[in-house]
Amino acid sequence: MLYVNIMGESEPEAVRTRAGFLQLRLKRKGQLVKMEDGSQALLNEKGKRYRVSPQIIDLWNRCDGNMYQHELVPKFGPQTYPIVKKLTELELLEIIKD
């Protein structure tokens, strides 16, 4: 199992504010699993587990395919963009373009 710090630097302002970038729907992939020590982790479809913070789990849980990326910003702030990017790279989120 890997422990991944997925809080990173914010995306450049120009990237964050492009209309096309903001109109992305997010759908979670994989599943939430309980670890032996009682903590929670995200498991992707390839069987890789990632121990993440409760805040990341909250964000991931909200991504039901109807949630737009920009709708997450009021709750999660500017860190939303690098978190979404990393979860996508780890195959824990799918981006749906309208």
Backbone as a chain_set.jsonl record, in Angstrom:
{"seq": "MLYVNIMGESEPEAVRTRAGFLQLRLKRKGQLVKMEDGSQALLNEKGKRYRVSPQIIDLWNRCDGNMYQHELVPKFGPQTYPIVKKLTELELLEIIKD", "coords": {"N": [[0.84, -1.172, 0.0], [0.454, 2.248, -0.713], [1.2, 5.422, 0.721], [-0.061, 8.468, -0.03], [0.562, 11.824, -0.533], [-1.604, 14.019, -1.61], [-2.097, 16.656, -1.694], [-1.241, 19.459, -3.309], [0.483, 22.021, -5.141], [-1.4, 24.85, -6.249], [-3.209, 25.003, -9.343], [-2.196, 27.041, -12.138], [-3.667, 30.292, -12.397], [-4.752, 30.962, -14.926], [-5.287, 28.477, -16.039], [-7.132, 27.416, -14.232], [-9.372, 29.046, -14.598], [-10.362, 28.807, -17.159], [-13.188, 28.326, -19.15], [-13.849, 25.802, -20.238], [-12.365, 24.089, -18.628], [-13.652, 24.358, -16.209], [-16.082, 23.158, -16.621], [-16.227, 20.407, -16.109], [-17.433, 17.285, -15.262], [-17.286, 15.064, -12.499], [-16.609, 11.71, -11.675], [-16.457, 9.23, -9.309], [-14.146, 6.511, -9.032], [-13.306, 3.114, -8.316], [-13.181, 2.059, -4.884], [-14.093, 2.681, -1.449], [-12.291, 1.531, 1.273], [-11.761, -0.255, 4.356], [-8.985, -0.234, 6.466], [-6.692, -2.475, 8.169], [-5.981, -1.258, 10.568], [-8.159, 0.253, 11.128], [-8.386, 2.661, 9.824], [-9.313, 4.482, 6.816], [-9.105, 3.899, 3.273], [-8.612, 4.532, -0.232], [-9.333, 2.432, -2.911], [-8.22, 1.578, -6.038], [-9.349, 0.379, -9.304], [-7.401, -1.356, -10.129], [-6.479, -2.526, -7.916], [-4.768, -1.131, -6.224], [-4.137, 0.448, -3.16], [-4.727, 3.503, -1.47], [-3.98, 5.451, 1.159], [-5.641, 8.138, 2.436], [-6.536, 11.485, 3.483], [-9.394, 12.309, 5.593], [-10.682, 14.518, 4.427], [-10.081, 14.26, 1.7], [-11.394, 11.885, 1.15], [-14.012, 12.759, 1.577], [-14.28, 14.607, -0.555], [-13.954, 12.821, -2.74], [-16.173, 11.119, -2.331], [-18.273, 12.829, -3.0], [-18.216, 12.95, -5.722], [-20.189, 11.953, -7.925], [-20.705, 11.74, -10.582], [-22.472, 13.63, -11.358], [-21.593, 15.922, -10.212], [-19.953, 18.951, -10.711], [-16.599, 20.012, -11.245], [-15.991, 22.682, -10.459], [-17.939, 23.126, -8.558], [-17.025, 22.014, -6.255], [-15.138, 23.693, -5.229], [-16.011, 25.804, -3.379], [-16.193, 24.372, -0.938], [-13.736, 22.964, -0.695], [-11.735, 24.665, -1.496], [-8.917, 26.294, -3.218], [-7.25, 24.103, -3.435], [-8.684, 22.126, -4.582], [-8.284, 21.67, -7.35], [-5.561, 20.551, -7.753], [-5.96, 18.251, -6.215], [-8.032, 16.875, -7.541], [-6.73, 16.428, -9.945], [-4.637, 14.697, -9.128], [-6.102, 12.516, -8.037], [-7.297, 11.647, -10.363], [-5.058, 10.843, -11.856], [-4.322, 8.685, -10.26], [-6.261, 6.948, -10.885], [-8.699, 7.086, -9.559], [-10.68, 8.842, -9.942], [-12.87, 9.793, -12.554], [-13.038, 11.892, -15.341], [-15.633, 13.588, -16.824], [-16.485, 15.045, -19.737], [-18.624, 17.613, -20.751]], "CA": [[0.0, 0.0, 0.0], [1.174, 3.505, -0.761], [0.607, 6.607, 1.331], [0.155, 9.508, -1.026], [0.18, 13.193, -0.195], [-2.122, 14.541, -2.863], [-2.276, 18.107, -1.603], [-0.106, 20.037, -4.014], [0.388, 23.421, -5.512], [-2.58, 25.205, -7.033], [-3.03, 25.177, -10.779], [-2.115, 28.452, -12.503], [-4.967, 30.965, -12.503], [-5.263, 30.878, -16.305], [-5.803, 27.124, -16.25], [-8.307, 27.227, -13.386], [-10.53, 29.85, -14.962], [-10.868, 28.516, -18.502], [-14.557, 27.813, -19.067], [-13.842, 24.372, -20.514], [-11.802, 23.4, -17.477], [-14.612, 24.399, -15.123], [-17.287, 22.398, -16.962], [-15.909, 18.99, -16.063], [-18.116, 16.503, -14.232], [-16.381, 14.1, -11.893], [-17.219, 10.457, -11.217], [-15.484, 8.435, -8.556], [-13.836, 5.156, -9.477], [-12.76, 2.328, -7.222], [-14.028, 1.945, -3.707], [-13.588, 3.043, -0.127], [-12.052, 0.309, 2.042], [-11.278, -0.094, 5.725], [-7.689, -0.866, 6.67], [-6.579, -3.295, 9.369], [-5.885, -0.392, 11.747], [-9.407, 0.992, 11.267], [-8.412, 3.837, 8.954], [-9.92, 4.248, 5.511], [-8.259, 4.11, 2.109], [-9.274, 4.398, -1.524], [-8.813, 1.295, -3.677], [-8.579, 1.725, -7.447], [-9.793, -0.847, -9.966], [-6.243, -2.224, -10.327], [-6.147, -3.109, -6.624], [-3.833, -0.31, -5.446], [-4.779, 1.179, -2.069], [-4.128, 4.791, -1.138], [-4.475, 6.03, 2.413], [-5.807, 9.574, 2.229], [-7.18, 12.188, 4.596], [-10.861, 12.348, 5.545], [-11.096, 15.565, 3.491], [-9.992, 13.699, 0.35], [-12.494, 10.92, 1.054], [-15.224, 13.565, 1.436], [-14.303, 15.086, -1.94], [-14.156, 11.646, -3.601], [-17.554, 10.671, -2.166], [-19.189, 13.774, -3.66], [-18.058, 12.832, -7.174], [-21.15, 10.932, -8.332], [-20.952, 11.861, -12.017], [-23.292, 14.825, -11.563], [-20.895, 17.034, -9.571], [-18.96, 19.654, -11.524], [-15.382, 20.318, -10.504], [-16.043, 24.014, -9.844], [-18.872, 23.087, -7.424], [-16.281, 21.549, -5.095], [-14.23, 24.746, -4.768], [-16.424, 26.483, -2.147], [-15.92, 23.545, 0.245], [-12.355, 22.479, -0.611], [-10.813, 25.751, -1.814], [-8.085, 26.182, -4.419], [-6.595, 22.792, -3.493], [-9.556, 21.219, -5.335], [-7.732, 21.343, -8.669], [-4.498, 19.535, -7.694], [-6.495, 17.002, -5.662], [-8.74, 16.205, -8.643], [-5.705, 15.974, -10.903], [-3.932, 13.534, -8.576], [-7.035, 11.387, -7.968], [-7.467, 11.176, -11.739], [-3.828, 10.111, -12.183], [-4.326, 7.433, -9.497], [-7.412, 6.204, -11.401], [-9.745, 7.099, -8.54], [-11.713, 9.728, -10.472], [-13.034, 9.872, -14.01], [-13.502, 13.198, -15.776], [-16.639, 13.504, -17.876], [-16.606, 16.339, -20.392], [-19.949, 17.875, -21.337]], "C": [[0.888, 1.239, 0.0], [0.444, 4.562, 0.046], [0.952, 7.754, 0.406], [-0.308, 10.843, -0.471], [-0.298, 13.834, -1.488], [-2.477, 16.012, -2.772], [-1.042, 18.731, -2.248], [-0.313, 21.506, -4.265], [-0.858, 23.656, -6.347], [-2.229, 25.294, -8.509], [-2.905, 26.665, -11.081], [-3.509, 29.031, -12.734], [-5.557, 30.826, -13.896], [-5.866, 29.511, -16.584], [-7.101, 26.937, -15.473], [-9.538, 27.929, -13.921], [-11.02, 29.63, -16.384], [-12.227, 27.853, -18.396], [-14.603, 26.304, -19.295], [-13.337, 23.564, -19.335], [-12.831, 23.303, -16.358], [-15.846, 23.538, -15.383], [-17.014, 20.897, -17.033], [-16.681, 18.33, -14.93], [-17.164, 15.417, -13.753], [-17.145, 12.886, -11.391], [-16.147, 9.626, -10.518], [-15.339, 7.047, -9.178], [-13.261, 4.417, -8.28], [-13.723, 2.28, -6.062], [-13.304, 2.391, -2.449], [-13.459, 1.756, 0.674], [-11.544, 0.654, 3.44], [-9.982, -0.879, 5.868], [-7.701, -1.659, 7.983], [-6.567, -2.453, 10.642], [-7.128, 0.464, 11.953], [-9.498, 2.242, 10.416], [-9.033, 3.471, 7.61], [-8.924, 4.559, 4.408], [-9.126, 3.996, 0.863], [-8.56, 3.302, -2.307], [-9.213, 1.49, -5.125], [-8.898, 0.37, -8.059], [-8.65, -1.817, -10.256], [-5.779, -2.851, -9.013], [-5.14, -2.333, -5.809], [-4.61, 0.486, -4.418], [-3.997, 2.445, -1.769], [-4.776, 5.315, 0.135], [-4.49, 7.54, 2.232], [-6.53, 10.181, 3.431], [-8.698, 12.094, 4.488], [-11.397, 13.406, 4.58], [-11.081, 15.039, 2.054], [-11.117, 12.683, 0.142], [-13.817, 11.657, 0.861], [-15.362, 14.071, 0.001], [-14.638, 13.939, -2.882], [-15.6, 11.168, -3.533], [-18.56, 11.559, -2.882], [-19.201, 13.613, -5.186], [-18.91, 11.675, -7.697], [-21.455, 10.943, -9.826], [-21.819, 13.06, -12.359], [-22.629, 16.077, -11.016], [-19.877, 17.629, -10.537], [-17.778, 20.037, -10.648], [-15.488, 21.667, -9.793], [-17.012, 24.066, -8.656], [-18.183, 22.628, -6.129], [-15.442, 22.652, -4.464], [-14.718, 25.457, -3.502], [-16.119, 25.682, -0.873], [-14.433, 23.233, 0.411], [-11.312, 23.517, -1.006], [-9.974, 25.496, -3.054], [-7.345, 24.852, -4.533], [-7.431, 21.77, -4.259], [-8.88, 20.753, -6.618], [-6.575, 20.346, -8.603], [-4.978, 18.21, -7.105], [-7.188, 16.204, -6.758], [-7.736, 15.648, -9.647], [-5.024, 14.701, -10.398], [-4.851, 12.318, -8.479], [-7.3, 10.801, -9.349], [-6.252, 10.35, -12.164], [-3.783, 8.746, -11.486], [-5.487, 6.52, -9.886], [-8.49, 6.018, -10.327], [-10.878, 8.049, -8.905], [-11.712, 9.649, -11.982], [-13.585, 11.249, -14.327], [-14.453, 12.996, -16.952], [-16.807, 14.895, -18.465], [-17.993, 16.477, -20.998], [-19.83, 18.295, -22.783]], "O": [[1.941, 1.265, 0.637], [-0.786, 4.6, 0.06], [2.121, 7.984, 0.095], [-1.436, 10.973, 0.003], [0.507, 14.155, -2.362], [-3.097, 16.557, -3.685], [0.076, 18.539, -1.77], [-1.181, 22.144, -3.669], [-1.314, 22.766, -7.064], [-1.099, 25.618, -8.877], [-3.46, 27.481, -10.344], [-4.411, 28.34, -13.208], [-6.758, 30.592, -14.031], [-6.862, 29.411, -17.299], [-8.061, 26.366, -15.992], [-10.652, 27.448, -13.715], [-12.022, 30.228, -16.776], [-12.396, 26.909, -17.623], [-15.337, 25.603, -18.598], [-13.833, 22.468, -19.074], [-12.888, 22.303, -15.642], [-16.582, 23.223, -14.447], [-17.518, 20.208, -17.92], [-16.596, 18.759, -13.779], [-16.339, 14.918, -14.517], [-18.194, 13.015, -10.761], [-15.078, 9.361, -11.07], [-16.274, 6.497, -9.761], [-12.781, 5.041, -7.333], [-14.932, 2.44, -6.232], [-12.076, 2.465, -2.4], [-14.406, 0.973, 0.749], [-10.973, 1.721, 3.665], [-9.887, -2.033, 5.448], [-8.614, -1.519, 8.797], [-7.08, -2.881, 11.676], [-7.158, 1.308, 12.848], [-10.573, 2.83, 10.295], [-9.248, 2.296, 7.31], [-8.017, 5.373, 4.581], [-10.223, 3.44, 0.897], [-7.331, 3.257, -2.353], [-10.402, 1.562, -5.433], [-8.737, -0.665, -7.413], [-8.895, -2.976, -10.591], [-4.811, -3.611, -8.989], [-4.687, -2.831, -4.778], [-5.613, 1.122, -4.741], [-2.767, 2.457, -1.807], [-5.976, 5.587, 0.171], [-3.467, 8.145, 1.911], [-7.064, 9.466, 4.28], [-9.228, 11.829, 3.409], [-12.453, 13.212, 3.979], [-11.984, 15.348, 1.277], [-11.72, 12.635, -0.929], [-14.655, 11.225, 0.069], [-16.437, 13.976, -0.592], [-15.516, 14.075, -3.734], [-16.193, 10.844, -4.562], [-19.6, 11.074, -3.327], [-20.113, 14.1, -5.853], [-18.418, 10.563, -7.888], [-22.355, 10.24, -10.285], [-21.895, 13.463, -13.519], [-23.06, 17.187, -11.328], [-19.05, 16.917, -11.107], [-17.934, 20.346, -9.466], [-15.105, 21.774, -8.628], [-16.911, 24.972, -7.828], [-18.71, 22.837, -5.036], [-15.074, 22.558, -3.293], [-13.905, 25.699, -2.61], [-15.817, 26.273, 0.164], [-13.923, 23.236, 1.531], [-10.116, 23.267, -0.861], [-10.271, 24.6, -3.844], [-6.862, 24.506, -5.612], [-6.955, 20.674, -4.554], [-8.904, 19.564, -6.934], [-6.598, 19.362, -9.342], [-4.455, 17.154, -7.46], [-6.964, 15.001, -6.893], [-7.886, 14.527, -10.134], [-4.855, 13.742, -11.151], [-4.434, 11.205, -8.801], [-7.503, 9.595, -9.487], [-6.399, 9.283, -12.76], [-3.275, 7.773, -12.042], [-5.676, 5.455, -9.297], [-9.1, 4.956, -10.203], [-11.92, 8.058, -8.248], [-10.668, 9.46, -12.606], [-14.5, 11.724, -13.654], [-14.127, 12.33, -17.934], [-17.224, 15.821, -17.769], [-18.479, 15.57, -21.675], [-20.84, 18.556, -23.435]]}, "num_chains": 1, "name": "protein.A"}
